[in-house]
Amino acid sequence: LHRIAGKKLKETFGGRIRFFGIGGAKLDGQVERFLYEAKFPYAIGYGLTETAPLLAGAIPENVKWQSTGPAVYGIKLRIDNPNPETGEGEIVAKGPNVMVGYYKNPEATEQAFTKDGWFRTKDLGVIDKDGRLYIKGRLTNMILGPSGENIYPEEIETVINGHSMVSESIVTQSKGKLIAKVHLNPDKLKALKEAKEEALAAYYQKRDQLVKSYEEKVEEFSKVKEELVHNYEEKKEELIQNYDQKKEEIINTFNEKIEQIKKDVSDYVNARVNKFSKISSVVDHPEQFEKTATQKIKRYKYTEKE
């Protein structure tokens, strides 16, 4: 099926595409799996502005799933201070395309390089025995688990964003637990919200009709007897209270469905990540997350200080 879909995708691009470059952010694993199995000619490049800009990459024929590929010609890559168990650490680079330093900012320049002259990318990764680079996440975003495990929120977010009800997400840590803040897919929520609004509109219409009906009866009977008017007023209040309960039921039903979606997202994610990366709760974020000019979420705005 992926091969058939891949063929149609190539036709969409004119049928003669030979190279489709991907970069700027980590490619969703499921999307890459589809491209890989569909034999679509994609390649992932990795680099930074300071490295003008490419450090690693591979031609479509040499692509390996989830890898950015080996260092490009003339570039040297290594992992600085690697974890002895996983081999993960900060990616550092050397080469003719690596900047000399930041203009008139010697302090920032000094911080950007190791003592032996390697440029610090502030990205975390691992290099396999064949020299292929795998990006794990940003050094500044890494979360330290309760037992010292390195947890990469970007990897968890990739899984979360694979859920059909999620538009975007951010994983943070609060009191030692992982929290997923998600912006639910507005298109998928549209039908649910419309059903809620229609039910509330019907409720208000019936409630207003009821009030009007009883006010007319009060007006009619006020000319006859005060006691009857009092009884009608009591009955009106009782029925209004009953309708108010129905309003609460409508709102509660909607909220329960949102809670169920959040639980589904949590179960979906926790079935696909390792035990250290399991999320303890999902928080609905009604608005889209604020982003930088390059469309990356401003994490600092949503990260709680421990």
Sine and cosine of phi, psi and omega as CSV:
sin_phi,cos_phi,sin_psi,cos_psi,sin_omega,cos_omega
0.00,0.00,-0.65,0.76,0.01,-1.00
-0.90,0.43,-0.59,0.81,0.02,-1.00
-0.89,0.45,-0.68,0.74,-0.01,-1.00
-0.91,0.42,-0.72,0.70,0.01,-1.00
-0.90,0.44,-0.61,0.79,0.02,-1.00
-0.89,0.45,-0.62,0.79,0.03,-1.00
-0.90,0.45,-0.67,0.74,0.01,-1.00
-0.92,0.40,-0.60,0.80,0.02,-1.00
-0.90,0.44,-0.67,0.74,0.04,-1.00
-0.88,0.47,-0.65,0.76,0.00,-1.00
-0.90,0.44,-0.55,0.83,0.04,-1.00
-0.87,0.48,-0.56,0.83,0.01,-1.00
-1.00,-0.01,0.22,0.97,0.07,-1.00
0.96,-0.27,-0.20,0.98,0.08,-1.00
1.00,0.01,-0.14,0.99,-0.05,-1.00
-0.83,-0.56,0.31,0.95,-0.02,-1.00
-0.91,0.42,0.71,-0.70,-0.03,-1.00
-0.91,-0.42,-0.34,0.94,-0.06,-1.00
-0.46,-0.89,0.80,-0.59,0.04,-1.00
-0.82,-0.57,0.96,-0.27,-0.07,-1.00
-0.99,0.14,0.64,-0.77,0.00,-1.00
-0.78,-0.63,0.71,-0.70,0.03,-1.00
-0.20,-0.98,-0.08,-1.00,0.04,-1.00
0.99,-0.10,-0.55,0.83,0.01,-1.00
-0.30,-0.95,0.29,-0.96,-0.01,-1.00
-0.90,0.44,0.76,-0.65,0.00,-1.00
-0.97,0.23,0.73,-0.68,0.04,-1.00
-0.82,0.57,0.73,-0.68,-0.07,-1.00
-0.86,0.52,-0.64,0.77,-0.01,-1.00
-0.93,0.36,-0.62,0.78,0.03,-1.00
-0.90,0.43,-0.70,0.72,0.00,-1.00
-0.92,0.40,-0.61,0.79,0.03,-1.00
-0.86,0.52,-0.68,0.73,0.04,-1.00
-0.88,0.47,-0.76,0.65,-0.02,-1.00
-0.87,0.49,-0.64,0.77,-0.03,-1.00
-0.91,0.42,-0.76,0.65,-0.03,-1.00
-0.95,0.30,-0.41,0.91,0.01,-1.00
-0.99,0.13,-0.06,1.00,-0.03,-1.00
0.87,0.50,0.56,0.83,0.05,-1.00
-0.98,0.17,0.73,-0.69,-0.12,-0.99
-0.97,0.24,0.95,0.31,0.00,-1.00
-0.97,-0.24,0.34,-0.94,0.10,-0.99
-0.49,-0.87,0.64,-0.77,-0.02,-1.00
-0.97,-0.22,0.76,-0.65,0.06,-1.00
-0.93,-0.36,0.50,-0.86,0.02,-1.00
-0.75,-0.67,0.72,-0.70,0.05,-1.00
0.00,-1.00,-0.07,-1.00,-0.02,-1.00
-0.68,-0.73,0.23,-0.97,0.07,-1.00
-0.84,0.54,-0.64,0.77,-0.04,-1.00
-0.93,0.35,-0.18,0.98,-0.01,-1.00
-0.91,-0.41,0.24,0.97,0.20,-0.98
0.73,0.68,0.85,0.53,-0.48,0.88
-0.94,-0.35,-0.10,0.99,-0.20,-0.98
-1.00,-0.05,0.68,-0.73,0.10,-1.00
-0.90,-0.43,-0.64,0.77,-0.05,-1.00
-0.61,-0.79,0.45,-0.89,0.02,-1.00
0.10,-1.00,0.17,-0.98,0.00,-1.00
-0.54,-0.84,0.49,-0.87,0.09,-1.00
-0.96,0.29,0.39,-0.92,-0.06,-1.00
-0.77,0.64,-0.59,0.81,-0.04,-1.00
-0.92,0.38,-0.37,0.93,-0.05,-1.00
-0.93,-0.37,0.25,0.97,-0.02,-1.00
-0.92,0.38,0.66,-0.75,0.11,-0.99
-0.83,-0.55,0.73,-0.69,-0.12,-0.99
-0.80,0.61,0.76,-0.65,0.05,-1.00
0.95,0.30,0.08,1.00,0.03,-1.00
-0.95,-0.31,0.59,-0.81,0.09,-1.00
-0.99,0.13,-0.16,0.99,-0.01,-1.00
0.99,-0.17,-0.03,-1.00,-0.01,-1.00
-0.98,0.18,0.15,-0.99,0.08,-1.00
-0.88,0.47,0.62,-0.79,0.02,-1.00
-0.96,0.28,0.25,-0.97,-0.08,-1.00
-0.82,0.58,0.76,-0.65,0.06,-1.00
1.00,0.01,-0.10,0.99,-0.03,-1.00
-0.96,-0.28,0.62,-0.79,0.11,-0.99
-0.91,-0.41,0.73,-0.68,0.05,-1.00
-0.84,-0.55,0.58,-0.81,0.16,-0.99
-0.49,-0.87,0.26,-0.96,0.03,-1.00
-0.98,-0.18,0.86,-0.52,-0.03,-1.00
-1.00,0.08,0.75,-0.67,0.03,-1.00
0.76,0.65,0.85,0.52,-0.06,-1.00
-0.93,0.38,0.51,-0.86,0.11,-0.99
-0.91,0.41,0.81,-0.59,-0.07,-1.00
-0.89,0.47,-0.39,0.92,-0.02,-1.00
-1.00,-0.01,-0.68,0.74,-0.10,-0.99
-0.97,-0.24,-0.32,0.95,-0.05,-1.00
0.99,0.17,0.05,1.00,-0.05,-1.00
-0.99,0.13,0.55,-0.83,0.04,-1.00
-0.05,-1.00,-0.13,-0.99,-0.02,-1.00
-0.96,0.26,0.69,-0.72,0.05,-1.00
-0.98,0.17,0.81,-0.59,0.07,-1.00
-0.84,-0.55,0.46,-0.89,-0.13,-0.99
-0.66,-0.75,0.43,-0.90,0.10,-1.00
-0.67,-0.74,0.59,-0.81,0.04,-1.00
0.25,-0.97,0.22,-0.98,-0.04,-1.00
-0.91,0.41,-0.36,0.93,-0.01,-1.00
-1.00,-0.03,-0.06,1.00,0.02,-1.00
-0.98,0.20,0.71,-0.71,-0.07,-1.00
-0.86,0.52,0.38,-0.93,0.07,-1.00
-0.98,0.18,-0.58,0.81,0.00,-1.00
0.20,-0.98,0.04,-1.00,0.03,-1.00
-1.00,0.08,0.71,-0.70,-0.09,-1.00
-0.86,0.52,0.85,-0.52,0.04,-1.00
0.80,0.60,0.56,0.83,0.03,-1.00
-0.66,-0.75,0.96,0.30,-0.05,-1.00
-0.89,0.46,-0.50,0.87,0.00,-1.00
-0.91,0.43,-0.76,0.65,0.01,-1.00
-0.91,0.42,-0.59,0.81,0.02,-1.00
-0.89,0.45,-0.69,0.72,0.00,-1.00
-0.88,0.47,-0.64,0.77,0.00,-1.00
-0.95,0.32,-0.40,0.92,-0.08,-1.00
-0.99,0.16,-0.18,0.98,-0.04,-1.00
-0.81,-0.59,0.50,-0.87,0.11,-0.99
-0.96,0.27,0.19,-0.98,-0.02,-1.00
-0.89,0.46,-0.47,0.88,0.01,-1.00
-0.99,-0.12,0.31,0.95,0.19,-0.98
1.00,0.00,0.22,0.97,0.04,-1.00
-1.00,0.00,0.67,-0.74,0.01,-1.00
-0.97,0.22,0.77,-0.64,0.01,-1.00
-1.00,0.07,0.89,-0.46,-0.02,-1.00
-0.99,0.15,-0.33,0.94,-0.10,-0.99
0.91,0.41,0.25,0.97,0.12,-0.99
-0.96,-0.26,0.56,-0.83,0.02,-1.00
-0.98,-0.20,0.63,-0.78,0.00,-1.00
-0.28,-0.96,-0.08,-1.00,0.04,-1.00
-0.60,-0.80,0.56,-0.83,0.03,-1.00
-0.91,-0.42,0.81,-0.59,-0.03,-1.00
-0.99,0.15,-0.01,-1.00,-0.08,-1.00
-0.90,0.43,-0.34,0.94,0.01,-1.00
-1.00,-0.06,0.07,1.00,0.02,-1.00
1.00,0.09,0.18,0.98,0.00,-1.00
-0.99,0.11,0.67,-0.74,-0.04,-1.00
-0.99,-0.10,0.68,-0.73,0.07,-1.00
-0.84,-0.55,0.85,-0.53,0.00,-1.00
-0.99,0.10,0.74,-0.67,0.00,-1.00
-0.97,-0.24,-0.56,0.83,-0.02,-1.00
0.34,-0.94,-0.10,-1.00,0.02,-1.00
-1.00,0.05,0.65,-0.76,0.02,-1.00
-0.85,0.52,-0.64,0.76,-0.04,-1.00
-0.95,0.31,-0.32,0.95,-0.02,-1.00
-1.00,-0.08,-0.27,0.96,-0.09,-1.00
-0.85,0.53,0.66,-0.75,0.03,-1.00
-0.95,-0.30,0.72,-0.69,0.04,-1.00
-1.00,-0.01,0.87,-0.50,-0.02,-1.00
-0.94,0.35,0.20,-0.98,-0.04,-1.00
-0.86,0.51,-0.44,0.90,0.00,-1.00
-0.94,-0.34,0.35,0.94,0.05,-1.00
1.00,0.03,0.18,0.98,-0.01,-1.00
-0.96,0.28,0.56,-0.83,0.11,-0.99
-1.00,0.08,0.88,-0.48,-0.01,-1.00
-0.91,-0.41,0.80,-0.60,-0.05,-1.00
-0.97,-0.25,0.97,-0.26,-0.06,-1.00
-0.85,0.53,-0.55,0.84,-0.01,-1.00
-0.86,0.50,-0.60,0.80,0.00,-1.00
-0.92,0.38,-0.64,0.77,0.02,-1.00
-0.93,0.36,-0.65,0.76,0.00,-1.00
-0.89,0.46,-0.57,0.82,0.05,-1.00
-0.87,0.49,-0.65,0.76,0.03,-1.00
-0.93,0.37,-0.72,0.69,-0.01,-1.00
-0.85,0.53,-0.72,0.69,-0.05,-1.00
-0.93,0.37,-0.20,0.98,0.08,-1.00
-0.98,0.20,-0.21,0.98,0.04,-1.00
-0.97,0.25,0.69,-0.72,-0.10,-0.99
-0.88,0.47,-0.39,0.92,-0.05,-1.00
-1.00,-0.02,-0.06,1.00,-0.08,-1.00
-0.96,-0.28,0.75,-0.66,0.05,-1.00
-1.00,-0.01,-0.73,0.69,0.05,-1.00
-0.36,-0.93,0.28,-0.96,-0.08,-1.00
-0.43,-0.90,0.25,-0.97,0.12,-0.99
-0.56,-0.83,0.71,-0.71,-0.01,-1.00
-0.97,-0.26,0.78,-0.62,0.03,-1.00
-0.77,-0.64,0.13,-0.99,0.04,-1.00
-0.90,-0.43,0.71,-0.71,0.04,-1.00
-0.66,-0.75,0.87,-0.49,-0.01,-1.00
0.80,0.59,0.66,0.75,0.06,-1.00
0.99,0.16,0.03,1.00,-0.02,-1.00
-0.89,-0.45,0.51,-0.86,0.01,-1.00
-1.00,0.07,0.79,-0.61,0.00,-1.00
-0.89,-0.45,0.74,-0.67,0.06,-1.00
-0.97,-0.24,0.89,-0.45,0.09,-1.00
-0.99,-0.12,0.86,-0.52,-0.10,-0.99
-0.83,-0.55,0.61,-0.79,0.17,-0.99
-0.98,-0.22,0.94,-0.33,-0.08,-1.00
-0.94,0.35,0.51,-0.86,-0.05,-1.00
-0.86,0.51,0.93,-0.37,-0.06,-1.00
-0.88,0.48,-0.56,0.83,0.01,-1.00
-0.92,0.40,-0.64,0.77,0.00,-1.00
-0.95,0.32,-0.51,0.86,-0.01,-1.00
-0.99,0.13,-0.24,0.97,-0.10,-0.99
-0.82,0.57,-0.76,0.65,-0.03,-1.00
-0.89,0.46,-0.64,0.77,-0.01,-1.00
-0.91,0.42,-0.69,0.72,-0.01,-1.00
-0.93,0.36,-0.61,0.79,0.02,-1.00
-0.90,0.43,-0.64,0.77,0.03,-1.00
-0.89,0.45,-0.64,0.76,0.02,-1.00
-0.90,0.44,-0.73,0.68,-0.03,-1.00
-0.90,0.43,-0.63,0.78,0.03,-1.00
-0.90,0.43,-0.67,0.75,0.01,-1.00
-0.91,0.42,-0.65,0.76,0.03,-1.00
-0.93,0.37,-0.62,0.78,0.02,-1.00
-0.89,0.45,-0.67,0.74,0.04,-1.00
-0.90,0.43,-0.62,0.78,0.02,-1.00
-0.88,0.47,-0.75,0.66,-0.04,-1.00
-0.90,0.43,-0.59,0.81,0.01,-1.00
-0.90,0.45,-0.75,0.66,0.00,-1.00
-0.90,0.43,-0.64,0.77,-0.01,-1.00
-0.90,0.43,-0.69,0.72,0.00,-1.00
-0.91,0.41,-0.63,0.78,0.04,-1.00
-0.89,0.45,-0.65,0.76,0.01,-1.00
-0.89,0.46,-0.74,0.67,-0.01,-1.00
-0.88,0.48,-0.71,0.71,0.00,-1.00
-0.88,0.48,-0.68,0.73,0.00,-1.00
-0.87,0.49,-0.71,0.70,-0.02,-1.00
-0.95,0.31,-0.54,0.84,0.05,-1.00
-0.91,0.41,-0.60,0.80,0.05,-1.00
-0.91,0.40,-0.65,0.76,0.01,-1.00
-0.93,0.37,-0.61,0.79,0.05,-1.00
-0.88,0.47,-0.70,0.72,0.01,-1.00
-0.87,0.49,-0.65,0.76,-0.02,-1.00
-0.92,0.40,-0.74,0.67,-0.09,-1.00
-0.99,0.14,-0.23,0.97,0.02,-1.00
-0.90,0.43,-0.36,0.93,0.03,-1.00
-0.99,0.15,-0.22,0.98,-0.08,-1.00
-0.97,-0.22,-0.86,0.51,-0.10,-0.99
-0.41,-0.91,0.73,-0.68,-0.05,-1.00
-0.89,0.45,-0.58,0.81,-0.04,-1.00
-0.89,0.45,-0.67,0.74,0.02,-1.00
-0.89,0.46,-0.62,0.78,0.03,-1.00
-0.88,0.48,-0.70,0.71,0.00,-1.00
-0.87,0.49,-0.69,0.73,0.01,-1.00
-0.89,0.46,-0.67,0.75,0.02,-1.00
-0.91,0.42,-0.62,0.79,0.02,-1.00
-0.89,0.46,-0.68,0.73,0.02,-1.00
-0.89,0.45,-0.69,0.72,-0.01,-1.00
-0.90,0.44,-0.64,0.77,0.01,-1.00
-0.88,0.47,-0.72,0.70,0.00,-1.00
-0.88,0.47,-0.63,0.78,0.00,-1.00
-0.90,0.44,-0.71,0.71,-0.01,-1.00
-0.93,0.37,-0.59,0.81,0.05,-1.00
-0.89,0.45,-0.66,0.75,0.04,-1.00
-0.87,0.49,-0.65,0.76,0.04,-1.00
-0.88,0.47,-0.65,0.76,0.02,-1.00
-0.93,0.36,-0.57,0.82,0.06,-1.00
-0.89,0.45,-0.57,0.82,0.06,-1.00
-0.90,0.43,-0.63,0.78,0.03,-1.00
-0.90,0.43,-0.60,0.80,0.05,-1.00
-0.87,0.49,-0.72,0.70,0.02,-1.00
-0.88,0.47,-0.61,0.79,0.02,-1.00
-0.89,0.45,-0.65,0.76,0.02,-1.00
-0.88,0.47,-0.74,0.67,-0.02,-1.00
-0.91,0.42,-0.67,0.74,0.00,-1.00
-0.90,0.43,-0.62,0.79,0.02,-1.00
-0.89,0.47,-0.69,0.72,0.04,-1.00
-0.88,0.47,-0.73,0.68,-0.01,-1.00
-0.89,0.46,-0.60,0.80,0.03,-1.00
-0.90,0.43,-0.61,0.79,0.02,-1.00
-0.92,0.39,-0.62,0.79,0.06,-1.00
-0.90,0.43,-0.67,0.74,0.02,-1.00
-0.89,0.46,-0.61,0.79,0.01,-1.00
-0.92,0.39,-0.63,0.77,0.05,-1.00
-0.88,0.48,-0.70,0.72,0.01,-1.00
-0.88,0.47,-0.64,0.77,0.04,-1.00
-0.92,0.40,-0.66,0.75,0.03,-1.00
-0.87,0.49,-0.66,0.75,0.02,-1.00
-0.89,0.46,-0.71,0.70,0.00,-1.00
-0.87,0.49,-0.73,0.68,0.01,-1.00
-0.89,0.45,-0.66,0.75,0.00,-1.00
-0.87,0.50,-0.72,0.69,-0.03,-1.00
-0.93,0.36,-0.75,0.66,-0.09,-1.00
-0.92,0.40,-0.33,0.94,0.06,-1.00
-0.99,0.15,-0.16,0.99,-0.11,-0.99
-0.87,-0.50,-0.04,1.00,0.00,-1.00
-0.88,-0.47,0.25,-0.97,0.01,-1.00
-0.95,0.30,0.18,-0.98,-0.13,-0.99
-0.89,0.45,-0.44,0.90,0.00,-1.00
-0.98,0.18,-0.31,0.95,-0.08,-1.00
-0.97,-0.24,0.15,0.99,-0.01,-1.00
-0.94,0.33,0.66,-0.75,-0.01,-1.00
-1.00,-0.02,0.58,-0.81,-0.04,-1.00
-1.00,-0.01,-0.43,0.90,0.03,-1.00
-0.36,-0.93,0.34,-0.94,0.03,-1.00
-0.88,-0.48,0.78,-0.63,0.00,-1.00
-0.92,-0.39,0.78,-0.63,0.01,-1.00
-0.98,0.22,0.80,-0.60,0.06,-1.00
-0.93,-0.38,0.99,-0.17,-0.15,-0.99
-0.85,0.53,-0.58,0.82,-0.03,-1.00
-0.99,-0.12,0.34,-0.94,0.10,-0.99
-0.91,0.42,0.51,-0.86,0.02,-1.00
-0.95,0.30,0.57,-0.82,0.07,-1.00
-0.92,0.40,0.62,-0.79,-0.08,-1.00
-0.77,-0.63,0.32,-0.95,0.07,-1.00
-0.99,0.16,0.02,-1.00,0.02,-1.00
-0.89,0.46,-0.41,0.91,0.02,-1.00
-1.00,-0.08,0.26,0.97,0.08,-1.00
0.91,0.40,0.52,0.86,0.11,-0.99
-0.98,-0.22,0.64,-0.77,-0.05,-1.00
-0.89,0.46,0.70,-0.72,0.06,-1.00
-0.97,0.22,1.00,0.06,-0.12,-0.99
-0.84,0.54,-0.61,0.79,-0.08,-1.00
-0.86,0.51,-0.39,0.92,0.00,-1.00
-0.98,0.22,-0.30,0.95,-0.10,-1.00
-0.86,-0.51,0.10,1.00,-0.02,-1.00
-0.99,-0.17,0.83,-0.56,0.02,-1.00
-0.98,0.18,0.63,-0.78,0.06,-1.00
-0.99,0.13,0.81,-0.58,-0.03,-1.00
-0.95,0.30,0.00,0.00,0.00,0.00
